[in-house]
Amino acid sequence: MAEFIIDEDKQTEVVTKSAHDLHGDLGSKNSLKNEGGTSPQQQTSISTSTKQSMSYLTIREIESELSRPVVEWPKEIMIQLIGNAWDSLQDNYPNGTNETRKIEVRIKIGSILDGNVKRVVIRIVVRNSNVDNLPVFEDIEQIFDYTKFHSTKRNQHRMVTGALGDFLKRSLGMGYACWTEDYDKERKDSAVAADKQWPEPVIIRHNGEEDWVFLHVEWDKQEYRPNIIHSIEYGAPKFTEVQVTLPLDFILRKLGGDTNRGISHILNDMKNYFYRNKIGKSNTEFTFEIEGNGEGKSESY
């Protein structure tokens, strides 16, 4: 069976360094926007807020709230991101054609270092066209405010098909929960448990810029908050793209422990959903790509 683990590109080094800087010196590299509001296309949205709890950060609680077992989380992340992309096209380009309405899914299996140990991750990237460069993601602080349950259905693009409207901030908690699953977070004297951070951000590329959102957790204080790097120049204004990364080690153990077989199961499950989901969605071009298939090649569908 083909080996799916591949070397990561330069981005991994940049993300790891940024995560270290952010968690080691909170706020020093943040460029937080104080404005907010919504674009004209979002004025009919409604926001609500409720207090959050540590339920964002444990596998058991996330499974309960999502009604999805951890082995389905890669597919669930893809489902929500596709739903969000579809809602954006429906809101902003309802009368568009295949030339102006495009949704692209890219999946990459790779690895990142946890100390001296390589751990398997999956990167899930969903892109939708935005040919007129309409403003989106104008209120990232609100989206990732963990003290509130924010909805437009939650002022992202909108999230109607992607019904879990606070899913972007929840996805960071999913990463943290899987990354720290085998650490005893209840031991107050455990420096490892207290210091362990999920080093990967949610990356949002939109309107010619790129935003990185990290999650910082202080488990002993029962506190967590986002660290946001704003407005990194990204020269591609004609699309919106969201990237979410998830550790796979625990999921692969739940699937039987065979890495290659487990990854094949995950990818096939995601691919099958993608094809079922695009049926009936007219005037939209859908593409699906797996980067790194064990032979140094990509698979496109």
PAROBA-521943 format. One record per residue (C-alpha): x, y, z; residue number from 1; residue in three letters. Coordinates in Angstrom, 1 decimal. Example, Ala and Ser with C-alpha at 12.3 -4.5 7.8 and 13.67 -1.06 7.14 Angstrom:
# residues 2
{px 12.3 | py -4.5 | pz 7.8 | resi 1 | resn ALA}
{px 13.7 | py -1.1 | pz 7.1 | resi 2 | resn SER}
END
This chain:
# residues 301
{px 0.0 | py 0.0 | pz 0.0 | resi 1 | resn MET}
{px 1.3 | py 3.5 | pz -0.9 | resi 2 | resn ALA}
{px 2.8 | py 5.6 | pz 1.9 | resi 3 | resn GLU}
{px 0.9 | py 8.8 | pz 2.3 | resi 4 | resn PHE}
{px 3.2 | py 10.7 | pz 4.7 | resi 5 | resn ILE}
{px 5.0 | py 13.5 | pz 2.8 | resi 6 | resn ILE}
{px 7.4 | py 16.3 | pz 3.6 | resi 7 | resn ASP}
{px 5.8 | py 19.6 | pz 4.3 | resi 8 | resn GLU}
{px 6.6 | py 22.7 | pz 2.3 | resi 9 | resn ASP}
{px 8.0 | py 26.0 | pz 3.5 | resi 10 | resn LYS}
{px 4.7 | py 27.1 | pz 5.0 | resi 11 | resn GLN}
{px 5.1 | py 24.6 | pz 7.8 | resi 12 | resn THR}
{px 8.3 | py 26.3 | pz 9.0 | resi 13 | resn GLU}
{px 6.7 | py 29.7 | pz 8.8 | resi 14 | resn VAL}
{px 3.6 | py 28.5 | pz 10.7 | resi 15 | resn VAL}
{px 5.6 | py 26.8 | pz 13.4 | resi 16 | resn THR}
{px 7.8 | py 29.8 | pz 14.0 | resi 17 | resn LYS}
{px 4.7 | py 32.1 | pz 14.1 | resi 18 | resn SER}
{px 3.0 | py 29.7 | pz 16.6 | resi 19 | resn ALA}
{px 6.1 | py 29.7 | pz 18.8 | resi 20 | resn HIS}
{px 6.3 | py 33.5 | pz 18.7 | resi 21 | resn ASP}
{px 2.6 | py 34.0 | pz 19.4 | resi 22 | resn LEU}
{px 2.3 | py 31.5 | pz 22.3 | resi 23 | resn HIS}
{px 5.6 | py 32.7 | pz 23.8 | resi 24 | resn GLY}
{px 4.8 | py 36.4 | pz 23.7 | resi 25 | resn ASP}
{px 1.1 | py 36.9 | pz 23.5 | resi 26 | resn LEU}
{px 0.0 | py 39.9 | pz 21.6 | resi 27 | resn GLY}
{px 3.4 | py 41.0 | pz 20.4 | resi 28 | resn SER}
{px 2.8 | py 40.0 | pz 16.8 | resi 29 | resn LYS}
{px -0.9 | py 40.6 | pz 16.6 | resi 30 | resn ASN}
{px -2.3 | py 43.4 | pz 14.6 | resi 31 | resn SER}
{px -5.9 | py 43.4 | pz 15.8 | resi 32 | resn LEU}
{px -8.5 | py 45.4 | pz 14.0 | resi 33 | resn LYS}
{px -10.9 | py 47.4 | pz 16.2 | resi 34 | resn ASN}
{px -13.5 | py 48.1 | pz 13.5 | resi 35 | resn GLU}
{px -15.9 | py 45.5 | pz 12.5 | resi 36 | resn GLY}
{px -19.4 | py 45.6 | pz 11.0 | resi 37 | resn GLY}
{px -20.7 | py 43.8 | pz 8.0 | resi 38 | resn THR}
{px -20.5 | py 44.3 | pz 4.3 | resi 39 | resn SER}
{px -23.6 | py 45.5 | pz 2.4 | resi 40 | resn PRO}
{px -24.2 | py 41.9 | pz 1.4 | resi 41 | resn GLN}
{px -24.4 | py 40.8 | pz 5.0 | resi 42 | resn GLN}
{px -26.7 | py 43.5 | pz 6.5 | resi 43 | resn GLN}
{px -29.7 | py 41.1 | pz 6.9 | resi 44 | resn THR}
{px -27.6 | py 38.8 | pz 9.1 | resi 45 | resn SER}
{px -28.5 | py 38.4 | pz 12.8 | resi 46 | resn ILE}
{px -25.9 | py 37.9 | pz 15.6 | resi 47 | resn SER}
{px -26.4 | py 36.2 | pz 18.9 | resi 48 | resn THR}
{px -24.0 | py 35.5 | pz 21.8 | resi 49 | resn SER}
{px -23.8 | py 33.1 | pz 24.7 | resi 50 | resn THR}
{px -21.0 | py 32.3 | pz 27.1 | resi 51 | resn LYS}
{px -18.7 | py 29.5 | pz 25.9 | resi 52 | resn GLN}
{px -17.1 | py 26.8 | pz 28.0 | resi 53 | resn SER}
{px -14.1 | py 24.4 | pz 27.9 | resi 54 | resn MET}
{px -16.3 | py 22.1 | pz 25.8 | resi 55 | resn SER}
{px -14.6 | py 23.5 | pz 22.8 | resi 56 | resn TYR}
{px -11.3 | py 21.8 | pz 23.8 | resi 57 | resn LEU}
{px -12.0 | py 18.1 | pz 24.5 | resi 58 | resn THR}
{px -12.8 | py 15.3 | pz 22.1 | resi 59 | resn ILE}
{px -15.6 | py 13.9 | pz 24.2 | resi 60 | resn ARG}
{px -17.4 | py 17.3 | pz 24.5 | resi 61 | resn GLU}
{px -16.9 | py 18.2 | pz 20.8 | resi 62 | resn ILE}
{px -18.2 | py 14.8 | pz 19.7 | resi 63 | resn GLU}
{px -21.3 | py 15.4 | pz 21.9 | resi 64 | resn SER}
{px -21.9 | py 18.9 | pz 20.6 | resi 65 | resn GLU}
{px -21.4 | py 18.0 | pz 16.9 | resi 66 | resn LEU}
{px -23.0 | py 14.6 | pz 17.1 | resi 67 | resn SER}
{px -20.0 | py 13.4 | pz 15.0 | resi 68 | resn ARG}
{px -17.4 | py 10.9 | pz 16.2 | resi 69 | resn PRO}
{px -13.8 | py 12.0 | pz 16.0 | resi 70 | resn VAL}
{px -13.1 | py 9.7 | pz 13.0 | resi 71 | resn VAL}
{px -15.5 | py 11.8 | pz 11.0 | resi 72 | resn GLU}
{px -14.0 | py 15.2 | pz 11.8 | resi 73 | resn TRP}
{px -11.9 | py 15.6 | pz 8.7 | resi 74 | resn PRO}
{px -15.0 | py 15.0 | pz 6.6 | resi 75 | resn LYS}
{px -17.1 | py 17.3 | pz 8.9 | resi 76 | resn GLU}
{px -14.6 | py 20.1 | pz 8.5 | resi 77 | resn ILE}
{px -14.8 | py 19.8 | pz 4.7 | resi 78 | resn MET}
{px -18.6 | py 19.7 | pz 4.8 | resi 79 | resn ILE}
{px -18.8 | py 22.9 | pz 6.7 | resi 80 | resn GLN}
{px -16.2 | py 24.7 | pz 4.6 | resi 81 | resn LEU}
{px -18.0 | py 23.6 | pz 1.4 | resi 82 | resn ILE}
{px -21.3 | py 24.8 | pz 2.8 | resi 83 | resn GLY}
{px -19.8 | py 28.2 | pz 3.7 | resi 84 | resn ASN}
{px -18.3 | py 28.5 | pz 0.2 | resi 85 | resn ALA}
{px -21.6 | py 27.6 | pz -1.4 | resi 86 | resn TRP}
{px -23.5 | py 30.2 | pz 0.7 | resi 87 | resn ASP}
{px -21.0 | py 32.8 | pz -0.4 | resi 88 | resn SER}
{px -21.7 | py 32.1 | pz -4.0 | resi 89 | resn LEU}
{px -25.5 | py 32.0 | pz -3.5 | resi 90 | resn GLN}
{px -25.4 | py 35.4 | pz -1.6 | resi 91 | resn ASP}
{px -22.9 | py 37.2 | pz -3.9 | resi 92 | resn ASN}
{px -23.3 | py 35.6 | pz -7.3 | resi 93 | resn TYR}
{px -26.8 | py 34.0 | pz -7.4 | resi 94 | resn PRO}
{px -27.1 | py 34.4 | pz -11.2 | resi 95 | resn ASN}
{px -23.5 | py 33.5 | pz -12.1 | resi 96 | resn GLY}
{px -22.3 | py 30.7 | pz -14.4 | resi 97 | resn THR}
{px -19.6 | py 28.1 | pz -14.2 | resi 98 | resn ASN}
{px -17.1 | py 30.7 | pz -15.2 | resi 99 | resn GLU}
{px -17.8 | py 32.9 | pz -12.1 | resi 100 | resn THR}
{px -19.0 | py 30.3 | pz -9.6 | resi 101 | resn ARG}
{px -16.3 | py 27.8 | pz -8.7 | resi 102 | resn LYS}
{px -15.6 | py 25.7 | pz -5.6 | resi 103 | resn ILE}
{px -12.3 | py 23.9 | pz -5.2 | resi 104 | resn GLU}
{px -11.4 | py 21.4 | pz -2.5 | resi 105 | resn VAL}
{px -7.7 | py 20.5 | pz -1.8 | resi 106 | resn ARG}
{px -6.7 | py 17.9 | pz 0.7 | resi 107 | resn ILE}
{px -3.1 | py 17.4 | pz 1.8 | resi 108 | resn LYS}
{px -1.7 | py 14.7 | pz 4.1 | resi 109 | resn ILE}
{px 1.6 | py 15.7 | pz 5.7 | resi 110 | resn GLY}
{px 3.4 | py 15.9 | pz 9.0 | resi 111 | resn SER}
{px 4.6 | py 18.4 | pz 11.6 | resi 112 | resn ILE}
{px 7.0 | py 18.1 | pz 14.4 | resi 113 | resn LEU}
{px 5.9 | py 17.7 | pz 18.0 | resi 114 | resn ASP}
{px 9.2 | py 18.1 | pz 19.7 | resi 115 | resn GLY}
{px 11.4 | py 15.5 | pz 17.9 | resi 116 | resn ASN}
{px 8.4 | py 13.4 | pz 16.8 | resi 117 | resn VAL}
{px 6.7 | py 13.7 | pz 13.4 | resi 118 | resn LYS}
{px 2.9 | py 13.7 | pz 13.7 | resi 119 | resn ARG}
{px 0.5 | py 13.1 | pz 10.9 | resi 120 | resn VAL}
{px -1.8 | py 16.0 | pz 9.9 | resi 121 | resn VAL}
{px -4.4 | py 16.6 | pz 7.3 | resi 122 | resn ILE}
{px -4.8 | py 20.1 | pz 5.7 | resi 123 | resn ARG}
{px -8.2 | py 20.8 | pz 4.3 | resi 124 | resn ILE}
{px -8.5 | py 23.8 | pz 1.9 | resi 125 | resn VAL}
{px -11.7 | py 25.0 | pz 0.4 | resi 126 | resn VAL}
{px -11.7 | py 27.9 | pz -2.1 | resi 127 | resn ARG}
{px -14.6 | py 29.7 | pz -3.8 | resi 128 | resn ASN}
{px -14.4 | py 32.3 | pz -6.5 | resi 129 | resn SER}
{px -15.0 | py 36.0 | pz -5.8 | resi 130 | resn ASN}
{px -14.5 | py 37.5 | pz -9.2 | resi 131 | resn VAL}
{px -15.6 | py 41.0 | pz -8.2 | resi 132 | resn ASP}
{px -13.4 | py 41.0 | pz -5.0 | resi 133 | resn ASN}
{px -16.5 | py 41.7 | pz -2.8 | resi 134 | resn LEU}
{px -15.5 | py 42.3 | pz 0.8 | resi 135 | resn PRO}
{px -15.7 | py 39.2 | pz 3.0 | resi 136 | resn VAL}
{px -14.4 | py 38.2 | pz 6.5 | resi 137 | resn PHE}
{px -14.6 | py 41.8 | pz 7.7 | resi 138 | resn GLU}
{px -15.3 | py 40.8 | pz 11.3 | resi 139 | resn ASP}
{px -12.7 | py 38.1 | pz 12.1 | resi 140 | resn ILE}
{px -12.5 | py 39.2 | pz 15.8 | resi 141 | resn GLU}
{px -16.2 | py 38.5 | pz 16.2 | resi 142 | resn GLN}
{px -16.1 | py 35.2 | pz 14.4 | resi 143 | resn ILE}
{px -13.2 | py 34.0 | pz 16.7 | resi 144 | resn PHE}
{px -14.5 | py 35.5 | pz 19.9 | resi 145 | resn ASP}
{px -14.7 | py 32.5 | pz 22.2 | resi 146 | resn TYR}
{px -16.7 | py 34.4 | pz 24.8 | resi 147 | resn THR}
{px -19.6 | py 34.6 | pz 22.3 | resi 148 | resn LYS}
{px -21.6 | py 32.5 | pz 20.0 | resi 149 | resn PHE}
{px -21.6 | py 34.6 | pz 16.9 | resi 150 | resn HIS}
{px -24.0 | py 34.1 | pz 14.1 | resi 151 | resn SER}
{px -25.1 | py 35.5 | pz 10.7 | resi 152 | resn THR}
{px -25.8 | py 32.6 | pz 10.7 | resi 153 | resn LYS}
{px -22.5 | py 33.8 | pz 12.0 | resi 154 | resn ARG}
{px -21.1 | py 36.5 | pz 9.8 | resi 155 | resn ASN}
{px -18.6 | py 34.4 | pz 8.0 | resi 156 | resn GLN}
{px -19.9 | py 34.2 | pz 4.5 | resi 157 | resn HIS}
{px -23.1 | py 33.2 | pz 6.1 | resi 158 | resn ARG}
{px -23.2 | py 29.5 | pz 6.8 | resi 159 | resn MET}
{px -26.7 | py 28.2 | pz 6.0 | resi 160 | resn VAL}
{px -25.7 | py 25.0 | pz 4.2 | resi 161 | resn THR}
{px -22.8 | py 25.0 | pz 6.7 | resi 162 | resn GLY}
{px -25.2 | py 25.1 | pz 9.5 | resi 163 | resn ALA}
{px -22.7 | py 25.1 | pz 12.4 | resi 164 | resn LEU}
{px -22.1 | py 28.8 | pz 12.1 | resi 165 | resn GLY}
{px -19.3 | py 29.1 | pz 14.7 | resi 166 | resn ASP}
{px -17.4 | py 26.2 | pz 13.0 | resi 167 | resn PHE}
{px -14.2 | py 28.1 | pz 12.2 | resi 168 | resn LEU}
{px -13.4 | py 28.8 | pz 15.8 | resi 169 | resn LYS}
{px -14.6 | py 25.3 | pz 16.8 | resi 170 | resn ARG}
{px -12.1 | py 23.8 | pz 14.2 | resi 171 | resn SER}
{px -9.2 | py 25.3 | pz 16.2 | resi 172 | resn LEU}
{px -10.6 | py 23.5 | pz 19.3 | resi 173 | resn GLY}
{px -10.8 | py 20.3 | pz 17.4 | resi 174 | resn MET}
{px -7.1 | py 20.6 | pz 16.5 | resi 175 | resn GLY}
{px -6.2 | py 21.3 | pz 20.1 | resi 176 | resn TYR}
{px -8.2 | py 18.4 | pz 21.4 | resi 177 | resn ALA}
{px -6.6 | py 15.9 | pz 19.0 | resi 178 | resn CYS}
{px -3.1 | py 17.4 | pz 19.5 | resi 179 | resn TRP}
{px -3.3 | py 17.1 | pz 23.3 | resi 180 | resn THR}
{px -5.4 | py 14.0 | pz 23.6 | resi 181 | resn GLU}
{px -2.7 | py 11.9 | pz 25.3 | resi 182 | resn ASP}
{px -1.7 | py 14.5 | pz 27.8 | resi 183 | resn TYR}
{px -3.0 | py 14.6 | pz 31.4 | resi 184 | resn ASP}
{px -4.4 | py 18.2 | pz 31.4 | resi 185 | resn LYS}
{px -5.9 | py 17.7 | pz 34.8 | resi 186 | resn GLU}
{px -2.6 | py 17.4 | pz 36.6 | resi 187 | resn ARG}
{px -1.9 | py 20.9 | pz 37.9 | resi 188 | resn LYS}
{px 1.8 | py 20.1 | pz 38.2 | resi 189 | resn ASP}
{px 2.1 | py 19.0 | pz 34.6 | resi 190 | resn SER}
{px 4.1 | py 21.6 | pz 32.7 | resi 191 | resn ALA}
{px 3.5 | py 19.7 | pz 29.5 | resi 192 | resn VAL}
{px -0.2 | py 19.9 | pz 29.9 | resi 193 | resn ALA}
{px -0.2 | py 23.5 | pz 30.7 | resi 194 | resn ALA}
{px 2.2 | py 24.5 | pz 27.9 | resi 195 | resn ASP}
{px 1.0 | py 22.3 | pz 25.1 | resi 196 | resn LYS}
{px -0.4 | py 24.4 | pz 22.3 | resi 197 | resn GLN}
{px -1.8 | py 23.5 | pz 18.9 | resi 198 | resn TRP}
{px 0.7 | py 25.1 | pz 16.6 | resi 199 | resn PRO}
{px -1.4 | py 25.4 | pz 13.4 | resi 200 | resn GLU}
{px -3.6 | py 28.3 | pz 12.6 | resi 201 | resn PRO}
{px -6.8 | py 28.6 | pz 10.6 | resi 202 | resn VAL}
{px -5.7 | py 30.5 | pz 7.5 | resi 203 | resn ILE}
{px -8.2 | py 32.7 | pz 5.7 | resi 204 | resn ILE}
{px -7.2 | py 34.2 | pz 2.3 | resi 205 | resn ARG}
{px -9.5 | py 36.9 | pz 1.0 | resi 206 | resn HIS}
{px -9.6 | py 40.2 | pz -0.8 | resi 207 | resn ASN}
{px -5.8 | py 40.1 | pz -1.6 | resi 208 | resn GLY}
{px -4.8 | py 39.4 | pz 2.0 | resi 209 | resn GLU}
{px -4.2 | py 36.5 | pz 4.4 | resi 210 | resn GLU}
{px -5.2 | py 36.2 | pz 8.1 | resi 211 | resn ASP}
{px -3.8 | py 33.6 | pz 10.5 | resi 212 | resn TRP}
{px -5.8 | py 32.7 | pz 13.6 | resi 213 | resn VAL}
{px -4.1 | py 30.6 | pz 16.4 | resi 214 | resn PHE}
{px -5.7 | py 29.3 | pz 19.6 | resi 215 | resn LEU}
{px -3.9 | py 29.9 | pz 22.9 | resi 216 | resn HIS}
{px -5.1 | py 27.7 | pz 25.8 | resi 217 | resn VAL}
{px -4.3 | py 28.1 | pz 29.5 | resi 218 | resn GLU}
{px -5.8 | py 24.9 | pz 30.8 | resi 219 | resn TRP}
{px -5.0 | py 25.5 | pz 34.5 | resi 220 | resn ASP}
{px -6.9 | py 28.8 | pz 34.3 | resi 221 | resn LYS}
{px -9.6 | py 27.3 | pz 32.2 | resi 222 | resn GLN}
{px -9.1 | py 30.1 | pz 29.7 | resi 223 | resn GLU}
{px -8.5 | py 30.2 | pz 25.9 | resi 224 | resn TYR}
{px -8.4 | py 33.0 | pz 23.3 | resi 225 | resn ARG}
{px -7.5 | py 33.6 | pz 19.7 | resi 226 | resn PRO}
{px -4.3 | py 35.2 | pz 18.5 | resi 227 | resn ASN}
{px -4.8 | py 36.9 | pz 15.2 | resi 228 | resn ILE}
{px -2.3 | py 38.0 | pz 12.6 | resi 229 | resn ILE}
{px -4.0 | py 40.3 | pz 10.2 | resi 230 | resn HIS}
{px -3.5 | py 41.5 | pz 6.6 | resi 231 | resn SER}
{px -0.5 | py 39.5 | pz 5.4 | resi 232 | resn ILE}
{px -0.4 | py 40.5 | pz 1.7 | resi 233 | resn GLU}
{px -1.6 | py 37.8 | pz -0.6 | resi 234 | resn TYR}
{px -1.8 | py 38.6 | pz -4.2 | resi 235 | resn GLY}
{px -4.9 | py 36.8 | pz -5.3 | resi 236 | resn ALA}
{px -8.0 | py 39.0 | pz -4.9 | resi 237 | resn PRO}
{px -10.4 | py 36.9 | pz -7.0 | resi 238 | resn LYS}
{px -11.1 | py 34.1 | pz -4.6 | resi 239 | resn PHE}
{px -11.7 | py 33.3 | pz -0.9 | resi 240 | resn THR}
{px -9.9 | py 30.4 | pz 0.7 | resi 241 | resn GLU}
{px -10.0 | py 28.8 | pz 4.1 | resi 242 | resn VAL}
{px -7.5 | py 26.3 | pz 5.3 | resi 243 | resn GLN}
{px -8.0 | py 24.1 | pz 8.4 | resi 244 | resn VAL}
{px -5.4 | py 21.6 | pz 9.7 | resi 245 | resn THR}
{px -6.2 | py 18.6 | pz 12.0 | resi 246 | resn LEU}
{px -3.9 | py 16.1 | pz 13.7 | resi 247 | resn PRO}
{px -4.6 | py 12.5 | pz 12.6 | resi 248 | resn LEU}
{px -2.7 | py 10.4 | pz 15.1 | resi 249 | resn ASP}
{px -5.6 | py 9.8 | pz 17.5 | resi 250 | resn PHE}
{px -8.1 | py 9.3 | pz 14.6 | resi 251 | resn ILE}
{px -5.8 | py 6.8 | pz 12.9 | resi 252 | resn LEU}
{px -5.6 | py 4.8 | pz 16.2 | resi 253 | resn ARG}
{px -9.4 | py 4.8 | pz 16.4 | resi 254 | resn LYS}
{px -9.5 | py 3.4 | pz 12.9 | resi 255 | resn LEU}
{px -7.3 | py 0.5 | pz 13.8 | resi 256 | resn GLY}
{px -3.8 | py 1.8 | pz 13.9 | resi 257 | resn GLY}
{px -2.7 | py 1.1 | pz 10.3 | resi 258 | resn ASP}
{px -1.7 | py 4.6 | pz 9.1 | resi 259 | resn THR}
{px -2.0 | py 4.0 | pz 5.3 | resi 260 | resn ASN}
{px -5.2 | py 2.1 | pz 5.6 | resi 261 | resn ARG}
{px -6.7 | py 4.7 | pz 7.9 | resi 262 | resn GLY}
{px -5.7 | py 7.6 | pz 5.6 | resi 263 | resn ILE}
{px -7.2 | py 5.8 | pz 2.7 | resi 264 | resn SER}
{px -10.4 | py 5.4 | pz 4.6 | resi 265 | resn HIS}
{px -10.5 | py 9.1 | pz 5.5 | resi 266 | resn ILE}
{px -9.7 | py 10.3 | pz 2.0 | resi 267 | resn LEU}
{px -12.3 | py 7.9 | pz 0.4 | resi 268 | resn ASN}
{px -14.9 | py 9.1 | pz 2.8 | resi 269 | resn ASP}
{px -14.3 | py 12.7 | pz 2.0 | resi 270 | resn MET}
{px -14.2 | py 12.1 | pz -1.8 | resi 271 | resn LYS}
{px -17.4 | py 10.2 | pz -1.7 | resi 272 | resn ASN}
{px -19.2 | py 13.0 | pz 0.2 | resi 273 | resn TYR}
{px -17.8 | py 15.6 | pz -2.2 | resi 274 | resn PHE}
{px -19.4 | py 13.8 | pz -5.2 | resi 275 | resn TYR}
{px -22.7 | py 13.3 | pz -3.5 | resi 276 | resn ARG}
{px -22.8 | py 16.9 | pz -2.3 | resi 277 | resn ASN}
{px -22.2 | py 18.5 | pz -5.7 | resi 278 | resn LYS}
{px -25.1 | py 16.7 | pz -7.3 | resi 279 | resn ILE}
{px -28.0 | py 19.1 | pz -7.9 | resi 280 | resn GLY}
{px -25.9 | py 22.2 | pz -7.4 | resi 281 | resn LYS}
{px -26.2 | py 24.0 | pz -10.8 | resi 282 | resn SER}
{px -24.1 | py 26.7 | pz -12.5 | resi 283 | resn ASN}
{px -21.1 | py 25.9 | pz -10.3 | resi 284 | resn THR}
{px -17.8 | py 24.2 | pz -11.2 | resi 285 | resn GLU}
{px -16.6 | py 21.8 | pz -8.5 | resi 286 | resn PHE}
{px -13.0 | py 20.4 | pz -8.3 | resi 287 | resn THR}
{px -11.4 | py 18.0 | pz -5.8 | resi 288 | resn PHE}
{px -7.7 | py 17.4 | pz -5.4 | resi 289 | resn GLU}
{px -5.6 | py 15.3 | pz -3.1 | resi 290 | resn ILE}
{px -2.0 | py 16.7 | pz -2.9 | resi 291 | resn GLU}
{px 0.5 | py 13.9 | pz -2.3 | resi 292 | resn GLY}
{px -0.8 | py 10.4 | pz -3.0 | resi 293 | resn ASN}
{px 2.3 | py 8.5 | pz -1.9 | resi 294 | resn GLY}
{px 3.9 | py 8.7 | pz -5.3 | resi 295 | resn GLU}
{px 4.8 | py 12.4 | pz -5.3 | resi 296 | resn GLY}
{px 1.7 | py 13.2 | pz -7.4 | resi 297 | resn LYS}
{px -1.6 | py 14.8 | pz -7.0 | resi 298 | resn SER}
{px -5.0 | py 13.3 | pz -7.8 | resi 299 | resn GLU}
{px -7.7 | py 15.5 | pz -9.3 | resi 300 | resn SER}
{px -11.4 | py 14.6 | pz -9.8 | resi 301 | resn TYR}
END
